[in-house]
Every structure is written in C-alpha cells, then in structure tokens.
Amino acid sequence: DEGRELAKGPLNGQALSSDNIRQLSGDDLALVLEADREEGNDELALALVKALEGGAEDPWNHAVLWIYAGFICLDGGDMAEAEVALLRAQELDPGNQALKIQLAFMKKGGQQ
C-alpha cells in the first residue's frame, strides 16, 4: 500500500476516482497498477478497461499502463478484459513482439 500511495504522486493519500485519475501521468498510473498487481488488486485495472470498452477516451496513450492492466486482468481470470487492455497496448506499441505473442497465445485459449 505504501508503494501504491507513493506512485499516486500528486494524489498521494487520496482515493482515485474518475474525477481525479486524469491528474496522474501515464507513468504514475502504470506504477499504481504495478503496485496493484503485486497486491492482487484488480479493481482499478478492471475499471479502466470497462471505461475503455464503454467508449471513454484514453488520455494517457501509454502502452505500459495497458500492459499492466491486461496482465492484472489475466491474473484475475478476466480474459475478455485482458484482451481489451492488451489490444489497446498493441495499438500504442505495434512493434511489441511480446504483445503479439501474448495475444496469439490467448486466442488459442491459453494465458502466459
């Protein structure tokens, strides 16, 4: 939790909400997600993916953020949400071979 709070930068000590989360840089949000993955917390990742699925704009355009969100969803068994996040990451980083491999593996019914 301490690492997550530090990663929140200017929002340290505040609860993240749809109103304030856009204040975080993509780098800061990726660090928050990294801390969430360590803690097994998928709430934020799922909320970000659901917002993206619902047509919300992606103000961060940060591939690593979406990679973390995707793997958090995978860790929780949320395959459809993981695919949405990883496809967004691939849009932002089309040359990332690891993403291509992961997505191909998922289409075959597995997870890495």
Secondary structure by P-SEA (a helix, b strand, c coil): caaaaaaccccccccccccccccccaaaaaaaaaaaaaaccaaaaaaaaaaaaaccccccccaaaaaaaaaaaaaacaaaaaaaaaaaaaaaccccaaaaaaaaaaaacccc
